[in-house]
Amino acid sequence: MGGMDPGVATYTIRIKGRLGDAALSAFPALRSRHEGAETVLIGDLDHAALYGVLSEIEALSLGLVEVRQLTPDRNTTEPEDGDPPR
């Protein structure tokens, strides 16, 4: 399997609350980090896997805040070209 499947994208999924190890074990394919009072899950998912994660979030009665698909050219918050605003 060479290269990334065109149906696969990187997603960030923001959940209310700081999930512990037990809850995070429901999402083995995703990395996690805590940001304030929220947990952010990050990973490469195809559509079926994304819907599976969302279904698991619902089954665990977790509070979904945001789902965001990252684009390859938007993986940083720094401007890539041009001068900074004056």
MDAnalysis code that builds the backbone (N, CA, C; Angstrom):
import MDAnalysis as mda
import numpy as np

u = mda.Universe.empty(258, n_residues=86, atom_resindex=np.repeat(np.arange(86), 3), trajectory=True)
u.add_TopologyAttr("name", ["N", "CA", "C"] * 86)
u.add_TopologyAttr("resid", np.arange(1, 87))
u.add_TopologyAttr("resname", ["MET", "GLY", "GLY", "MET", "ASP", "PRO", "GLY", "VAL", "ALA", "THR", "TYR", "THR", "ILE", "ARG", "ILE", "LYS", "GLY", "ARG", "LEU", "GLY", "ASP", "ALA", "ALA", "LEU", "SER", "ALA", "PHE", "PRO", "ALA", "LEU", "ARG", "SER", "ARG", "HIS", "GLU", "GLY", "ALA", "GLU", "THR", "VAL", "LEU", "ILE", "GLY", "ASP", "LEU", "ASP", "HIS", "ALA", "ALA", "LEU", "TYR", "GLY", "VAL", "LEU", "SER", "GLU", "ILE", "GLU", "ALA", "LEU", "SER", "LEU", "GLY", "LEU", "VAL", "GLU", "VAL", "ARG", "GLN", "LEU", "THR", "PRO", "ASP", "ARG", "ASN", "THR", "THR", "GLU", "PRO", "GLU", "ASP", "GLY", "ASP", "PRO", "PRO", "ARG"])
u.atoms.positions = np.array([
    [0.841, -1.171, 0.000],
    [0.000, 0.000, 0.000],
    [0.886, 1.233, 0.000],
    [1.124, 1.802, -1.122],
    [1.966, 2.979, -1.183],
    [1.134, 4.237, -1.227],
    [1.550, 5.264, -0.509],
    [0.861, 6.547, -0.524],
    [-0.402, 6.524, 0.303],
    [-0.994, 7.672, 0.364],
    [-2.202, 7.818, 1.163],
    [-3.436, 7.665, 0.280],
    [-4.417, 6.939, 0.753],
    [-5.679, 6.750, 0.049],
    [-6.332, 8.119, -0.155],
    [-6.806, 8.424, -1.364],
    [-7.412, 9.725, -1.599],
    [-8.655, 9.972, -0.747],
    [-9.277, 8.930, -0.222],
    [-10.442, 9.094, 0.644],
    [-10.074, 9.330, 2.096],
    [-8.782, 9.362, 2.399],
    [-8.314, 9.559, 3.764],
    [-7.906, 11.013, 3.946],
    [-8.294, 11.583, 5.077],
    [-7.930, 12.960, 5.401],
    [-7.581, 13.019, 6.886],
    [-6.884, 14.064, 7.268],
    [-6.565, 14.284, 8.673],
    [-7.675, 15.115, 9.297],
    [-8.162, 14.641, 10.436],
    [-9.246, 15.319, 11.141],
    [-8.823, 15.665, 12.557],
    [-9.344, 16.775, 13.053],
    [-9.288, 17.068, 14.482],
    [-10.722, 17.043, 14.986],
    [-10.912, 16.380, 16.102],
    [-12.235, 16.225, 16.693],
    [-12.131, 16.731, 18.127],
    [-12.874, 17.778, 18.425],
    [-12.812, 18.421, 19.734],
    [-13.999, 17.958, 20.574],
    [-13.705, 17.502, 21.808],
    [-14.708, 16.942, 22.705],
    [-14.681, 17.708, 24.021],
    [-15.869, 17.976, 24.581],
    [-15.959, 18.629, 25.890],
    [-15.376, 17.714, 26.948],
    [-14.593, 18.293, 27.832],
    [-14.049, 17.544, 28.958],
    [-12.672, 16.973, 28.668],
    [-11.986, 16.644, 29.731],
    [-10.655, 16.043, 29.626],
    [-10.815, 14.528, 29.761],
    [-10.770, 13.830, 28.642],
    [-10.973, 12.380, 28.655],
    [-9.790, 11.687, 29.307],
    [-10.098, 10.676, 30.103],
    [-9.070, 9.864, 30.741],
    [-8.681, 8.696, 29.854],
    [-7.758, 7.886, 30.356],
    [-7.244, 6.756, 29.584],
    [-8.333, 5.773, 29.167],
    [-9.295, 5.520, 30.041],
    [-10.361, 4.557, 29.717],
    [-11.174, 5.042, 28.516],
    [-11.576, 6.304, 28.523],
    [-12.354, 6.841, 27.402],
    [-11.500, 6.928, 26.146],
    [-10.254, 7.326, 26.292],
    [-9.382, 7.440, 25.122],
    [-9.100, 6.084, 24.477],
    [-9.207, 5.008, 25.252],
    [-8.957, 3.674, 24.695],
    [-10.004, 3.303, 23.644],
    [-11.112, 4.023, 23.605],
    [-12.141, 3.789, 22.586],
    [-11.718, 4.329, 21.225],
    [-10.612, 5.081, 21.185],
    [-10.158, 5.723, 19.945],
    [-8.685, 5.386, 19.692],
    [-8.363, 4.101, 19.503],
    [-6.956, 3.690, 19.405],
    [-6.225, 4.234, 18.180],
    [-6.945, 4.599, 17.131],
    [-6.301, 5.079, 15.904],
    [-5.992, 6.575, 15.958],
    [-6.391, 7.239, 17.054],
    [-6.246, 8.691, 17.121],
    [-5.267, 9.096, 18.216],
    [-4.556, 10.179, 17.953],
    [-3.717, 10.804, 18.978],
    [-4.620, 11.756, 19.759],
    [-4.219, 12.097, 20.966],
    [-5.036, 13.011, 21.753],
    [-4.160, 14.024, 22.463],
    [-4.788, 15.157, 22.756],
    [-4.145, 16.167, 23.603],
    [-5.256, 16.929, 24.308],
    [-4.917, 17.488, 25.455],
    [-5.873, 18.293, 26.200],
    [-5.588, 19.761, 25.919],
    [-6.654, 20.499, 25.657],
    [-6.568, 21.949, 25.475],
    [-7.608, 22.571, 26.390],
    [-7.145, 23.099, 27.502],
    [-8.082, 23.651, 28.482],
    [-8.991, 22.560, 28.996],
    [-10.289, 22.811, 28.925],
    [-11.279, 21.850, 29.415],
    [-11.775, 20.921, 28.317],
    [-11.036, 20.832, 27.216],
    [-11.440, 19.981, 26.098],
    [-10.343, 18.984, 25.744],
    [-10.759, 17.917, 25.070],
    [-9.826, 16.929, 24.528],
    [-9.906, 17.021, 23.017],
    [-8.751, 17.027, 22.373],
    [-8.689, 17.069, 20.912],
    [-8.122, 15.735, 20.433],
    [-8.878, 15.070, 19.568],
    [-8.445, 13.829, 18.931],
    [-7.990, 14.168, 17.525],
    [-6.879, 13.579, 17.098],
    [-6.306, 13.893, 15.788],
    [-5.912, 12.587, 15.103],
    [-6.246, 12.479, 13.820],
    [-5.834, 11.294, 13.103],
    [-6.270, 11.297, 11.653],
    [-5.709, 10.356, 10.913],
    [-6.041, 10.171, 9.502],
    [-7.163, 9.156, 9.405],
    [-8.277, 9.577, 8.824],
    [-9.471, 8.738, 8.756],
    [-10.101, 8.808, 7.377],
    [-10.649, 7.669, 6.917],
    [-11.501, 7.721, 5.737],
    [-12.919, 7.992, 6.239],
    [-13.879, 8.125, 5.332],
    [-15.235, 8.482, 5.754],
    [-15.848, 7.452, 6.689],
    [-15.646, 6.184, 6.411],
    [-16.222, 5.146, 7.267],
    [-15.631, 5.220, 8.674],
    [-14.328, 5.414, 8.767],
    [-13.676, 5.509, 10.078],
    [-14.132, 6.762, 10.821],
    [-14.291, 7.870, 10.098],
    [-14.768, 9.105, 10.722],
    [-16.153, 8.884, 11.334],
    [-17.061, 8.284, 10.566],
    [-18.398, 8.040, 11.091],
    [-18.377, 7.040, 12.241],
    [-17.438, 6.109, 12.218],
    [-17.277, 5.183, 13.333],
    [-16.851, 5.903, 14.602],
    [-15.919, 6.841, 14.476],
    [-15.476, 7.632, 15.628],
    [-16.636, 8.475, 16.158],
    [-17.365, 9.121, 15.254],
    [-18.502, 9.945, 15.684],
    [-19.569, 9.095, 16.374],
    [-19.787, 7.886, 15.879],
    [-20.742, 6.977, 16.503],
    [-20.280, 6.586, 17.908],
    [-18.987, 6.348, 18.062],
    [-18.436, 5.993, 19.378],
    [-18.565, 7.171, 20.350],
    [-18.347, 8.381, 19.869],
    [-18.517, 9.579, 20.705],
    [-19.961, 9.653, 21.196],
    [-20.900, 9.409, 20.289],
    [-22.312, 9.429, 20.669],
    [-22.630, 8.308, 21.651],
    [-22.123, 7.107, 21.405],
    [-22.396, 5.967, 22.281],
    [-21.867, 6.200, 23.693],
    [-20.769, 6.931, 23.800],
    [-20.193, 7.226, 25.111],
    [-20.792, 8.488, 25.740],
    [-21.759, 9.101, 25.062],
    [-22.424, 10.327, 25.532],
    [-21.433, 11.455, 25.792],
    [-20.438, 11.565, 24.894],
    [-19.462, 12.642, 25.005],
    [-19.984, 13.871, 24.277],
    [-19.571, 15.025, 24.704],
    [-20.016, 16.269, 24.091],
    [-19.132, 16.661, 22.925],
    [-19.646, 16.506, 21.716],
    [-18.896, 16.869, 20.515],
    [-18.941, 18.384, 20.339],
    [-17.768, 18.999, 20.220],
    [-17.678, 20.447, 20.046],
    [-17.441, 20.798, 18.591],
    [-16.512, 20.062, 17.943],
    [-16.129, 20.424, 16.577],
    [-15.461, 19.250, 15.883],
    [-15.737, 19.135, 14.597],
    [-15.009, 18.217, 13.716],
    [-14.441, 19.074, 12.598],
    [-13.144, 18.973, 12.383],
    [-12.506, 19.797, 11.344],
    [-11.589, 18.927, 10.498],
    [-11.767, 19.014, 9.200],
    [-10.864, 18.330, 8.271],
    [-9.726, 19.286, 7.948],
    [-8.513, 18.823, 8.166],
    [-7.341, 19.633, 7.862],
    [-6.931, 19.398, 6.424],
    [-6.529, 20.441, 5.759],
    [-6.026, 20.304, 4.399],
    [-4.511, 20.307, 4.462],
    [-3.847, 19.620, 3.528],
    [-2.388, 19.515, 3.581],
    [-1.684, 20.869, 3.611],
    [-2.242, 21.883, 2.971],
    [-1.593, 23.180, 2.949],
    [-2.003, 24.063, 4.120],
    [-2.817, 23.564, 5.015],
    [-3.270, 24.350, 6.167],
    [-2.900, 23.677, 7.485],
    [-1.715, 23.094, 7.565],
    [-1.327, 22.393, 8.787],
    [-0.587, 23.300, 9.757],
    [-0.559, 24.580, 9.487],
    [0.083, 25.520, 10.384],
    [-0.745, 26.797, 10.432],
    [-0.583, 27.561, 11.495],
    [-1.306, 28.817, 11.606],
    [-0.460, 29.981, 11.130],
    [0.775, 29.724, 10.758],
    [1.664, 30.774, 10.283],
    [1.384, 31.080, 8.820],
    [1.399, 32.361, 8.433],
    [1.240, 32.675, 7.010],
    [2.424, 32.156, 6.220],
    [2.152, 31.613, 5.048],
    [3.220, 31.014, 4.249],
    [3.838, 31.982, 3.265],
    [3.113, 33.029, 2.876],
    [3.686, 33.948, 1.914],
    [3.256, 35.372, 2.241],
    [3.943, 36.313, 1.620],
    [3.595, 37.706, 1.828],
    [4.188, 38.258, 3.102],
    [4.104, 39.553, 3.226],
    [4.606, 40.225, 4.408],
    [3.582, 40.167, 5.527],
    [4.041, 40.219, 6.759],
    [3.078, 40.250, 7.847],
    [2.273, 41.554, 7.800],
    [1.058, 41.549, 8.347],
    [0.237, 42.766, 8.329],
    [0.942, 43.901, 9.060],
    [0.730, 45.122, 8.597],
    [1.358, 46.301, 9.237],
    [0.334, 47.104, 9.968],
])
